[in-house]
C-alpha cells in the first residue's frame, strides 16, 4: 500500500468520524487535559444555546452550574488519572447550564481519546428533562398513594418506602431503607417469609400476597394489625425489584366482625320467630281438632278438618325453616313431601287402592312464595283425595315440581279419577278451597291451567324472581 493510499484512507476515516460526531443526537463535547473545549457538535449548540465559536477554546466549566464549578476541576483531574470510559457523576444528579442561565438535568458519558497531541476527553451529553419529569411524576404518585408502598430487592432489602408506609408502621423511612423486609412482619411469620419470597421470585407476577391466609404487619411499637398486600415485580438495571402495596384492613375486619355478629343475631331471632309461629299454629291445629271432636255434624267436622290441614301446611313450612340454616329459602321439595304425607294420614287414604306419586326437582323458594304455594298444593291435593275416587275405585294421584326454565317453576297435580263435571264452574266456584287457589295464584303471579278429565289436572306456572 502506498503512502498516498494510506493518507487517503486516513482522511476518509477522519471525515467519517467527524460526520458521526456531528450527526449524533446527543451533545458531544471534547476537551483537552486542561479542560478547554476543542470540539462540539450541532446538538451541543442546541442543548446549551451557544454557537460553537463561543465554545471552542473556553473552559468546560462554562457549561456547568456555578454551584458545582469549584468541585468540577477536581473531578476532571481525578478522571484524567483513571482515564477510562465511564458515566460521569455516578450516584449524583448532574445539571447543564445554558447560555440564558437556565439549568437542565443531564446524563454524561466520558470517553478518553489518546492522540498524537495528548489525551483528550470526549463527553456525550443527554438532556434527561423529560425522563426526570416522568420519574418525578412516578415518585409523586407513589408518595401520594393512600396505600403503603414498599420496594425491596431480590434479597428482601428495603430500597424505597412512601410516607403512608411511615404512618402505617411508625418508622421514619431512614430507619427502613437498607433493612430486611422482615422488620415489618410479626415474629410468628418471619421464619417462613424468606422461603415464600424466594418462591415468589421464581415465578414473579402481579398478584395478591398470602391468598387464603390472614396477613399481619408489625408496627414499630410492637403491635400487630391486619393487612392486605399486593405484589408487583419490576425489572430494573439493578435486578429484579418487588413493589408491595400494603393496606391496613383493621377497619374492614371490624366491620366484617360486626356484620357477622349482626347476621348471627338476626338468624337467632328468625329461628325464634319461626319456632313461635310453628308452636302457635300447632295450638290452633289442636284447638280445631278438639272442636271437631265435640261436633256430630259431618259437614262441620269436614270443614274443621280442612282448616286443620291448611294450618298444618303453614306450620310445616315454619318447622322446616326453623330447622334450616338458610332463612332466605325454604326447601319446598321437603315441604311438599311432608304436606302430602300429612294429607294421606288426615284422609286415611287407602294406599292399596290409591297411589300417590311425587316427582320433584330440588326446589328452594322464598317464604313469601312458599306459604301461598303450600296452601294451593294443600287445596288441590285435598280435593283429589276427597272427590276423585269412589269408595271402591282405585287410581293414581301424580304430583310434580319441575323447573321448566331457570326462573320458572311448574307445579302439576293430576289424577285419573272420575273427573270434574262440566256443570261445575271451576273459575267462579263458591267453595272456599277453590277460591283460595285462585286468590293465592294471583298473589304469586302464577298462571293456573286446568283440565276436567282424562286426567283431571291442575298446572301452575310460577315465575321465580332472582335477587
Helices and strands as residue ranges (DSSP letters): H 3-23, E 27-31, E 37-40, H 42-48, H 52-55, G 60-63, H 66-82, E 86-87, E 94-97, E 103-115, E 118-127, H 129-144, E 148-152, E 158-161, H 163-169, G 173-175, G 181-184, H 187-202, E 207-208, E 215-218, E 224-236, E 239-248, H 250-293, H 298-323, E 330-331, H 332-346, E 354-360, E 364-365, H 367-387, E 395-405, E 408-415, H 432-443, E 447-451, E 456-463
